[in-house]
């Protein structure tokens, strides 16, 4: 499981700033990815967007060709299969992966663990939703949050670091932006029964 202990406040961003994404090479060809952005939507909305993995294909049109739940292990854990085709510079990266996904609604966290893949030998990742204090000083549920992503990823074949790291950064940046866009759409949508 990936750890959050050394994330600091520089990861908190204003609503429309691009996500902060970093990719670092660690031992054995593993890359550590960290990404963060601020979203002007309640944590429950962000949780619902991340929870709906069957909608990922529509949300991540840039390269996700398929995302489906293939096995439900429990109420909070399931296995999802994804098929991706990411274009980066003049390369196309195709991947079929099966991930075990565990939801923790109390901690506003999702944990991903690689089951198998044709292109990755390691993928341990976590999404964490951090409610931000209300700016108006009032009590009650937060209307904003910071979304944080951390992952340890390693390809199953040797890939030049610059190319693989660039692809990861490109993909993480685009996906974080699309999650924020989807959350903003849902936060602005009229509530049932209200005009």
C-alpha positions in Angstrom: 0.0 0.0 0.0 1.3 3.4 -0.9 1.8 6.0 1.9 0.6 9.6 2.3 2.8 10.7 5.2 5.1 13.0 3.2 2.6 14.9 1.2 2.8 18.6 2.1 0.6 21.7 1.7 2.2 22.7 -1.6 -0.2 20.2 -3.2 -3.2 22.3 -2.4 -4.2 24.3 -5.4 -6.9 26.8 -6.4 -9.9 25.7 -8.5 -8.6 26.1 -12.0 -4.9 25.6 -11.6 -3.5 22.6 -13.4 -2.7 19.6 -11.3 0.7 19.2 -9.8 2.2 15.9 -11.1 5.6 14.4 -10.4 7.1 11.2 -11.6 10.3 9.9 -9.8 12.4 6.9 -10.6 12.8 4.7 -7.6 14.5 1.3 -7.3 14.1 -1.6 -9.7 12.5 0.4 -12.6 9.5 1.5 -10.4 8.2 5.0 -10.9 6.5 6.8 -8.1 3.7 9.1 -9.3 2.2 11.9 -7.2 -0.6 14.2 -8.4 -2.8 16.6 -6.7 -5.4 19.3 -7.5 -8.2 21.2 -5.8 -11.8 20.6 -6.8 -14.7 23.0 -6.2 -17.1 20.2 -5.3 -18.1 18.4 -2.1 -16.0 15.3 -1.2 -19.1 13.1 -1.7 -19.3 14.2 -5.3 -15.7 13.4 -5.9 -16.1 10.0 -4.2 -19.1 9.2 -6.5 -17.1 10.1 -9.6 -14.2 7.9 -8.7 -16.6 5.1 -7.5 -18.3 4.9 -10.9 -15.6 2.9 -12.8 -18.0 1.9 -15.5 -18.2 5.6 -16.5 -14.4 5.9 -16.8 -14.5 5.1 -20.5 -16.7 8.1 -21.1 -14.8 10.4 -18.8 -11.3 9.3 -20.0 -12.0 9.4 -23.8 -8.3 10.1 -24.4 -7.2 6.5 -24.2 -9.4 4.3 -22.1 -11.2 2.0 -24.5 -12.9 -0.3 -21.9 -13.5 -0.4 -18.2 -15.8 -3.0 -16.6 -16.3 -4.7 -13.4 -15.5 -8.4 -13.9 -15.8 -9.7 -10.3 -17.4 -8.3 -7.2 -15.5 -9.6 -4.2 -17.5 -7.7 -1.5 -19.6 -4.5 -1.1 -16.4 -2.5 -1.1 -14.0 -4.5 -3.3 -14.1 -5.6 -6.9 -11.9 -6.4 -9.9 -12.1 -4.2 -12.9 -10.6 -4.8 -16.4 -9.3 -1.9 -18.5 -8.2 -1.7 -22.1 -6.2 1.4 -22.9 -4.5 2.9 -25.9 -2.6 6.0 -25.0 -0.9 8.1 -27.7 2.2 10.0 -26.6 4.4 11.9 -29.0 4.8 9.3 -31.8 4.2 6.2 -29.7 1.0 4.3 -28.9 0.9 2.5 -25.6 -1.6 -0.4 -25.4 -2.5 -2.0 -22.2 -4.9 -4.6 -20.9 -5.0 -4.7 -17.1 -7.0 -6.2 -14.3 -7.1 -4.2 -11.0 -8.4 -5.0 -7.6 -10.1 -1.8 -6.3 -11.1 -1.3 -2.7 -13.3 1.6 -1.6 -13.1 3.2 1.8 -15.9 5.7 2.1 -15.1 6.7 5.7 -11.5 7.6 4.8 -12.5 8.9 1.3 -9.9 6.6 -0.3 -9.6 4.1 -3.1 -6.8 1.5 -3.3 -5.8 -0.1 -6.6 -3.7 -3.2 -6.8 -2.6 -4.9 -10.0 -4.0 -8.4 -10.5 -2.5 -8.9 -14.0 -1.5 -6.9 -17.0 0.1 -7.4 -20.4 2.3 -4.3 -20.0 2.8 -3.6 -16.3 4.5 -5.7 -13.6 3.6 -3.3 -10.8 0.7 -0.9 -10.2 -0.2 0.0 -6.6 -2.1 3.2 -6.4 -4.3 5.2 -4.1 -6.8 8.1 -4.5 -7.4 10.2 -1.4 -10.0 12.9 -1.1 -9.2 15.5 1.5 -12.0 17.9 2.5 -10.9 21.5 2.7 -12.1 24.0 5.4 -15.0 26.1 4.3 -13.8 29.6 3.2 -16.9 31.2 4.6 -16.1 30.1 8.1 -19.4 28.4 8.6 -19.8 24.9 10.0 -21.1 22.1 7.9 -19.9 19.8 5.1 -17.0 21.1 3.0 -17.9 22.2 -0.5 -14.3 21.8 -1.7 -11.6 19.2 -1.5 -8.1 18.3 -2.6 -7.8 15.1 -4.7 -4.5 13.3 -4.3 -3.1 10.4 -6.3 -0.1 8.4 -5.5 1.1 5.3 -7.3 4.1 2.9 -7.8 4.2 1.8 -11.4 6.6 -0.4 -13.3 6.4 -1.6 -16.9 6.8 -5.3 -17.6 9.4 -4.6 -20.4 12.3 -2.1 -20.4 11.1 1.3 -21.5 13.3 4.4 -21.7 12.7 6.4 -18.5 12.1 9.7 -20.3 9.4 8.2 -22.5 7.6 6.2 -19.8 7.8 9.0 -17.3 6.5 11.5 -19.9 3.6 9.2 -20.7 2.7 8.8 -17.1 2.8 12.5 -16.4 0.8 13.3 -19.6 -1.9 10.7 -18.6 -2.1 11.7 -14.9 -2.4 15.4 -15.8 -5.2 14.7 -18.3 -7.1 12.4 -16.1 -7.0 14.6 -13.0 -8.4 17.5 -15.1 -11.2 15.3 -16.5 -12.1 14.2 -12.9 -12.3 17.8 -11.9 -14.4 18.7 -14.9 -16.9 15.8 -14.2 -17.1 16.8 -10.5 -17.8 20.4 -11.4 -20.5 19.3 -13.8 -22.2 17.2 -11.1 -21.9 19.9 -8.5 -23.6 22.4 -10.7 -26.4 20.1 -11.9 -29.8 20.8 -10.5 -30.8 18.7 -7.5 -33.9 16.4 -7.9 -37.0 18.2 -6.8 -35.4 21.7 -6.9 -35.9 24.3 -9.6 
